[in-house]
């Protein structure tokens, strides 16, 4: 959850795609329910797709400070 990192020239990033910040933030049931009163059956599996081929290019734009 922190920000404002400094990366030296040549460093690489690993990007993780997820639908929640568990355990920093509570689990994501993938539907609109009150998490504090949700039953185990309210939590459903979700598939997250990231397309990264020539027809569906993905990118991340990061600000660069001088």
Secondary structure in CASP SS format (residue, H / E / C, confidence):
PFRMAT SS
TARGET T0000
AUTHOR 0000-0000-0000
METHOD secondary structure of the structure
MODEL  1
X C 1.00
X C 1.00
X C 1.00
X C 1.00
X C 1.00
X C 1.00
X C 1.00
X C 1.00
X C 1.00
X C 1.00
X C 1.00
X C 1.00
X C 1.00
X C 1.00
X C 1.00
X C 1.00
X C 1.00
X C 1.00
X C 1.00
X C 1.00
X C 1.00
X C 1.00
X C 1.00
X C 1.00
X C 1.00
X C 1.00
X C 1.00
X C 1.00
X C 1.00
X C 1.00
X C 1.00
X C 1.00
X C 1.00
X C 1.00
X H 1.00
X H 1.00
X H 1.00
X C 1.00
X C 1.00
X H 1.00
X H 1.00
X H 1.00
X C 1.00
X C 1.00
X C 1.00
X C 1.00
X C 1.00
X C 1.00
X C 1.00
X C 1.00
X C 1.00
X C 1.00
X E 1.00
X C 1.00
X C 1.00
X E 1.00
X C 1.00
X C 1.00
X C 1.00
X C 1.00
X C 1.00
X C 1.00
X C 1.00
X C 1.00
X C 1.00
X C 1.00
END
